[in-house]
Amino acid sequence: MTDKATSDLWWKNGVIYCADVATWADSDGDGIGDLAGLTRRLDYLSGLGVTTLWLMPFYPSPLGDDGYDITDYYAVDPRFGTLGDFVEMIRTASSLGIRVLVDLVLNHTSSQHPWFQQARRDRNSRYRDYYRWSDEKQSEPSQVAFPGEQKSTWTYDDLAGQWYMHRYYDFMPELNITEPDVRDEMNKVLGFWLELGVSGFRVDSLQFMIETVGTSSREQPVSYLRSLVEFTERRQGDAILLGEANVSPHDQQQYFQLDGGDGVQMLFDFRTCAAQWLAHARGSAEPIVRALAERPPIPQQAQFANFCRHHDELNIGLLSEQERDEVFAAFAPEEEHRVYGRGIRRRLAPMLGNDMRRIRLTLALTMALPGTPVLMYGDEIGMGENLSLPGRLAVRGPMQWSARQAGGFSPAAELYRPACADGPYGYRTVNVANQRHQPGSLYSWVANACRVRRECPELGWGDWRTLDTGDPRVLAIEYTWRDGHLITLHNLSAQPVVIRPPAAVGGNKDVRQVLGDGQDAPDASQDLTLDGYGFRWLRLASETG
């Protein structure tokens, strides 16, 4: 692969950061974050080392599901600004070297969307076939997405005189991607935001968006995904689709490589995320080694997105019941920490008891896994959750900029979402202003780790293999790419470990530590020591020097 080609595939070696316009920064004092506030704080992301900003939904919405129930795909919710503000934000981000991904929520609309309202009023409406209807309540899908909050996946509409399908809440009716008019509309949405300067889309609920349940189609679901991929590539060659799909390795491979052609460029790796938390609970690297071994082979242009936390609950549903219980006991011991029987509604720092050694280990490991790392806003300073908020909203509190009122998010008395002032994670203690210029702060460590990660293209581009160090507590991965040679070591346990150097290290007289927990550069002739929850990224000199 040429240098030009590697620069074109920008998503292979970057750092993605998830933020919510509504909770980032309020520029006009109404208590609600907005695009102007986001724009003013983009320099913060530049300083942190972020290369790509992923924005949660900012479209018009009744906010039944925090903006994921959309009523207009071609506008900005007036609470957050205007399309002009959006374009100004894109321009400013571009000048700072930051690309922008936006949430693409085309699995469903709000029940208040004009399409659905017209569809339910008139069987002959062109929008009737935009949705999935049935004269009888269907047995599939049989499982609800939100146990305890959702009773069924089909609801009867008196005005329509039929049942309609909804994978999620009943106010989020499912779009019917098997209809050509729906696919044309989806392409129109993609084209609109691409023209405004976005670099791609985080595709919400990918496997549900393309499924054919509730329709008469006999096509394979991936055939509908192909049309979206092809349209995106035609409109903007370097735009990407980052798919949210909690699916099997076989399905992952299908999404990446559609019938031998190009598929989505990126997928979140839910399997390795769940395995990482099981590894932390056990103090053993084995679950991660197993999850990485199960990854399917993917095309050269494709990439996994690695994360330890994101904007939803931490989903450990892919683990067995016994494994889930282990993770719950370690990181969500109280019932209020858990949701839907599969998830944890806590942020990173509280899950790890605010132990900076474990927080840094977890973030370092996430950055060191083969793929591209994704960070959740506020984790770089150690923000906590607000368990008084329902469900997954607990982890979506306002960004904590300073010790001032509402953490510097807004001067308003009434906020879009409450800010926590007190306690070990409140904004009076945890905020950007206190950490940004402190060399020993978590923020400063994350900023340095982001810089080092971008300087290690082997992690995004290289061939890799896990190594057996003789100690199951240590995850060791060797990367090679061109002349680059990197070995990462992470101790998942609280106890210090001493290991023999991997063969590649022992045979190389020039070994430099590029990221670690404060130890000196290793001596290739001696054993390697990792402190409890310690880590070391080692760069080996190339044969050509």
N, C-alpha and C positions, 0 to 999 in steps of 0.2 A: 504494500500500500504506500503510495507516494505521500510526501509532506502535504501537498495540496489536498489530497483526499482526506487526510487525517484532520486538517483544519476545517474541511467542509462538515465532517461528522462531529460537530461541536459538543454534542450531548455525551460523547464517549469519555470525556475527561473534564468534568466540571463539578460544581457544587450547587445543588438545587435547594432553594429555601422557600418554604410554604408560609404565606401570610394571608390575613383576612383584612380587606379594606375596612370593614366595619369596626375592627378592634385594634387597628394599627395606630392611627393618629388623627385627631379631630382638628381641622384647620379653622372652623368657623364658630366653634363654641356651642354647638347644639347637642353635644354629648354623643355624637355618632362619628366614627371614623369616616374619612372620605378620601377621594382620589388626590385632592390637593395636599392633604396631610401625608399621604403615602409618598407623593412626589418629593415633598420637603425632606423626607427621611431616607431617600434612596442612597444618599451618601453613606449612611450607616451600613447598608448592605455592601456597598463597595469596599468600605474599610474592613468589613468582616471577611471579605474574600469570596462573596457569593457571585456566581457567574450567571445563574438563572433564577428568576423569581416566578414562583407558581402562585397565582391568585385564586383564592376561593371565590364562589359566585358573587357577583356585584350587580346582577341583572334585576329588573323589577320583579318583586315577589311579595306575596302576603306573609312570608317568613314562617310558614307552618313547619318547615324543616330547615331553618337557618339559611334560607336562600336557595336551597336545592329544589324548591318548588317554584318554577319560573313561569312568568306570564308574558314575557317578551324577550326573545333571544337577540334582538337587534337594538338594545338600548341599555343605558346605565340607570339603575334605580336612582331617582332624584335625591334620595337621602344621601347618596354617595357622590353626587356630582353629575357631570354631563359627558357626552361623547368628546367634547372639546377637552375636558379635563383628562379623559383617558388618553387621547392622542398626545397631550403634553407630558403625561407620565411616561408613555412609551418613548417619546423623544429624549426625555431626561435620562431614562434608564439606558438607552442606546449610547448616549454620550458618556456614560460611566462604564460601558462595556458589559451591561447586564441585559440579557434576553428575558422575555416575558412569556410565560405560559398561562393560559386562562382555563378555568374549569369548563369542560364541555359536558353539559348534562342533558343528553338527548335520549336517555332511556325512558324518561317520563316527562310530563309537563305538570304544572299546577292544574288542579281542577277548575281554577278560575281563568285559565288561559282562554282567549277567544276561540281558539280551535276547538277546545273541548266543549265550551258553552254552545257553539253552533252545532257541534256533532250531536250533543244530547237532545237538542231541540228538534232536529230534522234528520230523519233516516236518509233522506236524499241529498243531504249536504255533502259537499266535496270533502269535508273534514271528518265525516263519519268513519271512513276507512283509515283515518289517521290513528285510530285507537283499536283496541282488541275487545270485541263485544261477543256476547253469547246469549242465546235465549234461555239457557239453563246454566246454573252454577257449575263450573267445571271442577274436577278433582285435582287438576294440575294448574299451577304449581301447588304442591301440597304443604310446603314449609314456608312459614312467615319469616321475614327478615328481622323483625323486632319482637321477639317473644316477650309477652307481658304488656306490650304497647299496641300490638297489632293482632287481630283475631282471624283474619282471612286474607286471601289474595284476590278475591272476587267480591264485588259489591253491586247490589242492585240499585239502579237509578230509576226512580219513578217516572221522571220526565222522559227519559229515553225508552223506558219499557224493556230494558235489557240489563244484563250483568256486564260489568267492565272489569278488566284485569288490572291489578296494581301490585307489583312486586313489593312495594313499600307501603306507606300509609294510603288510606283510601282517598286522600286529597291529592294523590300523585298518580293519575292514570297513565298506563303504559302506552307508549307510542308503538306503532306497528311498522317496523323497519322493512317488512316484506312488501309493503306498498311502494311502487315507484315514486309516487308523489311525495311520500314521506322522505325517501332517500334524496330526492331533488331538494326538498326543503332543508334537510340536514347539510347538504353540500352548500346551499346558499348561506347557511349560518357560518360554516367553516370559511367560505370565501369572504364574507363580510369582515370577520375579525382579522383574517390574514391581510386584507387590504389596509386595515388600521395599524398593522405593524407587529402583531404578535408572532412569536416564533414557533408556536404550536399549541397543543391542547393536552390537558390532563383529562382523559376520557373516563367519566364517572360510570361505574357499574358496567364495564365493557361486556362481560359475558351475558348480562341480562339485556343489554341494548340490542345485541345481535341474535338473541334466541328466537325460536319460532313457536314456542309454547303459546297457545291461545290463538293461533292462526291456522289457515289451511295450507300453508306452505310446506313443501317437502324438500326444499333446498337445505343444504348444509349451512349452519349459521355463519361460518367463515366467509361464505360467498358474499354476504352483505357487508362484512367488514372490508372486503377487498375494494368495494366501490368507494368507501370513504378514504382508504389509503391512496387509491389511484387519483382521486380528485385532489387530495392534499398535495401529492407530489406534482401534479400538473400545475397547480396554482402557485406553489412555492417549493422549489426543490429541496431546500434545507429545513423545511418545517417538519415537526415531529408530532406523533401521537404517543402519549405516555398513558398506557392502559392500566386502569384499576381492575384487576381480574384475579380473584382468589381461586385459582383453578389448578388442575393437575399439571405435572410436567409435560404430559402429552399435549394438553390444550395450550400450554405456554408455547411449545414449539410450533403448533399450528398458527397461533396468532403472530409469531415472529416471521413465519415463512409460509405464506399462503399459496399452497399448491406449487411450491418451488419458486414463487416470486416474492417480491417485497411484502412484508407485513408491517405491523406497528414497529416503530423504532425502539420503544422502551416498554417494559412491564415492571410494575412493583413486584418485588419478590416476597410475598407474604409467608411463604414456607420457611425461608431462611430467617425472617424476622421472628417468627414464633420459635424457631429452633434456637435463636440467639438467647431468648429469654429463658428457655428451658436450660440452656447451658449455664447462664448466670445463676439460676436457681440451684443447679447441681454442683457448680464449681468444676464443670467438666466440659471439654471442647467437643466431645463425641457427637452431641446433637447437631452442631454446626457442620462438622465434617460430613455427617450423613446427609444433611440437607444439601450441601454443595455437591456431593456426589450424585444426587438425584436431579440436579439441574440438567435440562436437555441441551444438546449442542445447538448453538444459535448462529445465524449469519454474522458476517464480520461487521456489518453496519448496525447490528442490534445491540441492546444493552439492558442489563437488569438495573433497576433502581433499588438501592438498599436503604432501609430506614429502621430505626429502633423505636420511634414514636412518630405519629402523624396526627392529622386533625380529627380523626375519628377515635373511637375506642381502640385500644390495642387488641387486635383480633388474634386470639390463640386457638380458634376453632379447628385448625388443621391438626392440632395435637390430640392424642388420645385422652380419654376422660381422666385417667390417672396422671398423665403428664400435665394436663390443665390444672388439676388439683395441686400439683407441685408448684406451678408458677403462681397460682392464686395464693397459696400459703406463704410464699416468699415475698410477693410484691403487692398483693391485694388481700390482706388478711381479713379485712372487714367487709361485710356484705355490701355496704354503701360504695365500696371501691369497684364493685363488679356490675356488669350490665349484660343483658341478653344471654346469660349463661356461657358466654364465650369471650367476653371482652373485659378490659380493665380501663376505667375512666379516670386514670391518674396521669400526671406528667412525670417526666423522667426523673427529676431531682427527688421528689417525695418517694417514688418507687424504690429508689436506691438509698433512702434514709439520709439524703443530703451528704452522702459520703463522696467527697470530691475525687477520691481515688477511683471509686466505681463509676462515677459519672464520666470521668475522662477516659477510663477504659472502654466503657460502652460506646462513647462517641468515636474513639480511636478505632475500635473494632468495626463500627459501621462504615467508617471512611476507608478501612483497609480491605473490606470484602471486595471480591471481583465485581466491578460495576461502577455505578455513579451514586454518590451519597445524597440523601435527601434529609434536610434538617427542618424541624418544626420551629416556628417563631417562638422566641422566649427560652428555648432549651439552652441556648448559648450563654444565658446568664443564670440559669437555674430557677426559672419560674415554677410556681406550684399550681395545683388545680383548685377549683372552687366547688366543693362537693355539695353546696347548697343549690347549685344549678342542676337542672334535669339532664339525665342521660349524658351524651357526649359533649354537651355544652360545657361541662365541667372543665374541659381542657382548652376552652376557647375564650379565656378572659382577655381583657385589654393588655396591650403591651406595656411594660413597666419601664418608662424612660428615666424617671427621677424619683426623688422622695417627696416631690410636691404633690398637691391635690391630684387624686386619681392617677398617681404615678406619672404625671406629665402627659397622660393620654388626652385629657380634656379639662377645661376649666368649668364645665357645666356641673350643676348640682345633680342632675338626673342623667344617667349614662345608658348607652345602648346595652351594656352588660356591666354588672357591678365590678368594681376594682377592689382587691383585697389589700388593706393597708398594713395590718399587723401580722405578727407571727413570723416564723423563720423564712417564709416565702413571700411575705407581703412587700408591697412596693417601697416601704420605708427602709427595708433591709436589702431587698434584691431589686436592683435597677441598673440601667445602662450607665447612668452618670457615675455611679460608684465604682464601676468596673472598667469602663472604656480605656482609661489611661493608667490602670494599675497593672504592672507587669505580671503579678501573681494571680490575677483574677481568672475566673472561668472564661469570661469573654476573651481575654488576651490569649488564653490557651487555645480556644476554638479558632480565633483568627489566625494564629500561627499554624494550627493543624490544617486549616483550609488552604493556606499558602503551600505547606509541604505537600498536601494531597495533590494540588494542581501541578506541583513540580515532580510528581511521580506518575508519569503517563503509563508505566507498567501496570498500575492498578486498574486503569480503564481499558487499556489496549492489549495487555500482554497475555501470553500463555501462562497458565498457573497450575499448581498442584499443591495439595496439602502434604505436609511432611510429618513423619513420626519422630517425635523428639524423645520418646521413651517415657514421657510423663503425660498422662491423659488430661491433666489440667491445662496444658498449654496448646493453644491453636497456633500452628505454624503454617504459613503459606509462602511458597516461592513463586516469584514472578519473573518472567523474562520477556523483553521486547526490544528488538533491534540490539543495540549494545548495552541496554539497561538490564540490571540484575538486582532484584530487591527481595528481601526476606522479612516478613512481618511475624512477630511473636507476641502473643497475648496470653497472660496468665489469668484464667477465669476464677481462680480461687483466692481466698484471703491469706493463704500461707505463701511465704517466699518459696521459690523453686530454683533448683540448680540443674541445668541440663548441659549435655555435651553439645558443642556447636554443630549445627547441620553441616553435612559434608562440604557443601559449597562455601560455607563460612570458614571452616577449618582449613580449607585449601587455598584461601585467598588472604594475602598479606595486607591488603588495603581494604579495610572494612570501616565504613563511617555510619554512625547512628544519625539518622535524619529526623527521627521523632522518638521520644521516649520519656521515661518518668524521672529524669534527672541524673541518670548514671553516666559514667564516663564511656567513651568509645570502647568497644570490646577488643580484647586481645584474642586474636584468632587461635592462639595456642592454649587458651585456658577455657575452663567451663564458663558458661553464661549464667548470670544470676538475674532473675526477675523477681522484684518485690511482690508482695501480695497485691493483686489486681494491677500488676505492672505490665508494661508493654514496651517493645523496642522494634522500630523499623530500621533495618540495616541495609545500606546500599553497598554493593560489592563493586570493586573496580572492574571495568571491562578488560578483555584480553588486549584490546587495541589501545587501552589507556584512556 
